[in-house]
Amino acid sequence: MKLTDRIDIGGGVAVSPAALGAMNFGTTTSREDAFAVLDMYVGAGGNFIDTSNNYAHWAGTGDESETLLGEWLESRGCRDDVVIATKVGFDRHGTGAGLRREQIEYWAGESLRKLRTDRIDVYYAHTDDTSTPLGETAEAFASLVREGKVRLLGCSNFDTWRVADATAEAERRGLPGYRVMQQRFTYLYARSDMAPKYIFNETAGRERLRFLYDRKMPLVAYSSTARGGYADPSRLPPDLIAGKRYDFLRMTACELGVGAGALAVAWMANLYRVPGMPRVIPLFSSSKPEHLKENLAGVELELSDGLLDELCRA
Ligand SMILES: NC(=O)c1ccc[n+]([C@@H]2O[C@H](COP(=O)([O-])OP(=O)(O)OC[C@H]3O[C@@H](n4cnc5c(N)ncnc54)[C@H](OP(=O)(O)O)[C@@H]3O)[C@@H](O)[C@H]2O)c1
């Protein structure tokens, strides 16, 4: 597989096999570093860039990431060459959470303005809103698709049964439903004795993967390089199980002469070859082009059936 390959995820949207996260761009990652990382990713053949209407509000106002991306898109004149994904529905300094019609309309307008574009390629519901009827949310998203402001809908941090319910409601109304899911996922398993830091932030497990396979929905896997924890054990999030699987990954990467993050990326990008597994598009980020380059190398790594199997069983 090559980074220049394209995967059709529906709605006429074709994405590279690894996505770039822009969450910290403009806040903890400086404008200069963010532009360098974006240039490096696109220069290497990537086209799938991820942001949100609230990034990164915990370190600023929540407008920084989309605003920086808008400036970068304009300065590089590359809007038609990239797929921009953004999100709505999460908190921004105590406001903004929810998927009511007026919220979706307002925040879509804000995202388009900040991104300096006339369309969002992939628009995610960032987290579930159980207090708004599913039909209201579906109608609001469908209006955006009808107006050409959004090409494809996705959801993130939803329980799978809620995705099934939302899909059924959209189908009943003849409206477009969620076609792609974004969820935390990486090579290591999550510890069952330790809740994720936030309730929404669950690592995709077997049930979710089987659901996605059944629904033919790709998984865009966030925090897929375990926040740098493959390269540097001190960065590994504590709710992931290290142990033998971790040791096997790091040892094998060393034998292959690649970074352990790259091997984790290779495993995710090739998981669709395992019967019953969905297409996974690893989504990761960095403030440093050299770290990004190291992890992107995983996309091009050829995994034999035997090694893929060994990695799955470890
Ligand atoms: N839907 C959601 O709720 C949700 C939640 C979280 C994130 N996301 C999306 O997913 C994207 C990625 O998420 P993430 O930042 O959590 O995951 P990540 O890409 O797994 O982690 C990024 C971190 O890993 C470090 N890193 C990467 N490669 C490294 C290396 N070779 N050596 C040392 N450190 C390395 C980076 O540090 P350096 O900067 O030093 O390289 C950075 O701190 C975000 O930008 C966002 O778009 C979505």
The ligand as an ORCA input file, in Angstrom:
! r2SCAN-3c Opt
* xyz 0 1
  N     -12.904     11.970     17.773
  C     -12.286     12.239     18.893
  O     -12.903     12.324     19.968
  C     -10.798     12.449     18.895
  C     -10.086     12.390     20.101
  C      -8.696     12.583     20.056
  C      -8.072     12.823     18.853
  N      -8.793     12.881     17.694
  C      -8.113     13.146     16.402
  O      -7.046     12.238     16.242
  C      -5.819     12.951     16.003
  C      -4.654     12.187     16.624
  O      -4.924     11.977     17.983
  P      -3.844     11.958     19.143
  O      -3.015     13.191     19.086
  O      -4.579     11.638     20.374
  O      -3.016     10.664     18.791
  P      -1.576     10.249     18.344
  O      -1.322     10.698     16.973
  O      -1.535      8.795     18.669
  O      -0.592     11.006     19.365
  C       0.087     12.188     19.032
  C       1.228     12.331     20.029
  O       2.184     11.294     19.763
  C       3.474     11.814     19.786
  N       4.317     11.061     18.849
  C       3.967     10.601     17.623
  N       5.006      9.967     17.054
  C       6.037     10.011     17.933
  C       7.364      9.535     17.926
  N       7.850      8.874     16.878
  N       8.129      9.764     19.021
  C       7.639     10.424     20.085
  N       6.385     10.921     20.143
  C       5.589     10.715     19.081
  C       3.324     13.250     19.343
  O       4.365     13.996     19.903
  P       5.223     15.017     18.991
  O       4.333     16.174     18.750
  O       6.421     15.311     19.843
  O       5.577     14.278     17.724
  C       1.970     13.632     19.944
  O       2.138     14.109     21.266
  C      -6.060     14.338     16.599
  O      -5.225     15.309     16.019
  C      -7.522     14.543     16.277
  O      -7.633     15.008     14.941
  C     -10.133     12.682     17.708
*
